[in-house]
């Protein structure tokens, strides 16, 4: 066995308990693990995967010389702390470390089920921005672990309880009465356990979910927390939620522990009782000693499922709550049928009397918009904050649904398109740039099969090819979660390259120059001209006049309604001359004209470009 692997295993094992405790969690043979630690044998591929999963490292990191892998140093806990969160374990009860608990048996669910939950989670996050749908992934794991764990065996064995009790009655009536009374008592304790812990466990689970979400939000904003000195306040806020969850779970654990203690006492008493009754009947000559022993075994088999259900009741309650949340999530998603396969779109966009707003109990932020954009046309949308510009962008690309009206692409409503197919023909640069963990090439290619020519062509069109070439690994540079190794301007330009990958027919950009310098804005302007020449329909939301000079049409949006739309030559001089826009409340004819129509402005109103922020 390589000394590197042996040394790293010894290094990671320190502070995690005994080898027997570690092996129980990993579900591997303790003697074999000790032989791996002593360098006598090599782990099998299956055992190696379990070891890597438990310690949260890769096989390559285990093969490095001890002390040279920062990941191994990071994964090693302080003495008494549980292993890294990447290892799948049961949640600890009270203050007992999680790595001292009994192991679970894991069964991988079908790919269709996992993909269905993941797709529903993405849909929930997109359509309901304030939702907590990321919890659905953990709920899916809870249900899977319960189905593949030991607790489910109690429910599988439950139908045999009447059979074993009936066999005891066949042996002798008194033996059957003892077994039946024992089953009733144990079942009553299980019911009492449910009644006394259900509400506590539900409150504890909800508090735990809130604490986990607060921790995730804090980790995503760690720069702000450190810069503004908020670490103590955020930590206290998390501690409050976490201690609340532990309090509810601890109280439920105390009650369940008391019931389990009573159940064990009753179980031992029943065992003595049936042996005593059997001995008495044997003395009377009504049964043989063999029947007495058989009755004791049968009663034990009859009571085992009820006893196991009490021990695994916490897992059952967690599974039940997770199933309820999953059903609620799937119930809130609109039911979609398989759409008809339509021809590839050309890019004719028509907005027909669309009213929309953020999902949920919010008032509409765009009201009765009507306009159209033809291929090879650049439409710029301007307006003050909270005018509905970002809402309009999300509705156009189908992220948010329209409350009324229609968004049509090539004459077909956007809901009639296959979203996966249509997505390949749409480019979208959101206001908040989100890149994904992976290489730059993977992000530009939208994590599909990388086509080197298309990736480079998209980067060149976005003007980011030279910047990518200057990175350490070029297009193979790992950018981390959210593109954290890139600057704000670089992320925005990579997002633009992702939007134009594959030459889409419709490109929607929301404040695409918010983080760009002068060179970046020049590259963006050149990219917009290339998009027009390529026949793309381009919609850009901006506050900066230099992008307006590239547009063919300009629309002014205020209070969710169009205040004017027309050619650049007509609208730009009025905007640069700071005309006032007719407020939506006082406009007599708020309906907008098509992109090819004339504008509608009042020279005495306020400039919509005065507010430089975007909703």
Secondary structure, 3 states (H helix, E strand, C coil): CCHHHHHHHHHHHCCCCCHHHHHHHHCCCHHHHHHHHCCCCCCCHHHHHHHHHHHCCCHHHHHCCCCCCHHHHHHCCCCCCCCCCCCCCCCCCCCCCHHHCCCCCCCCCCHHHHHHHHHHHHHHHHHCCCCCCCHHHHHHHHHHHHHHCCHHHHHHHHHHHHHHHHHHHHHCHHHHHHHHHHHHHHHHHHHHHHHHHHHHHHHHHHHHHHHHHHHHHHHHCHHHHHHCCCHHHHHHHHHHHHHHHHHHHHHHHHHHHHHHHHHHHHHHHHHHHHHHHHHHHHHHCCCCHHHHHHHHHHHHHHHHHHHHHHHCHHHHHHHHHHHHHHHHHHHHCCCCCCCCCCCCCCCCEEEEEEEECCCCCCCCCEEEEEEEECCCCEEEEECCCCCCHHHHHHHHHCCCCCCEEEEEECCEEHHHCCHHHHHCCEEEECCCCCCCCCEHHHHHCCCCCCCHHHHHHHHHHHCCHHHHHCCCCHHHCECCHHHCCCCHHHHHHHHHHHHCCCCCCEEEEECCCCCCCHHHHHHHHHHHHHHHHCCCEEEEECCCHHHHCCCCEEEEEECCEEEEEEEHHHHHHHHHCCCEECCCCCCCCCCCCCCCCCCCCECCCECCCCCCCCC
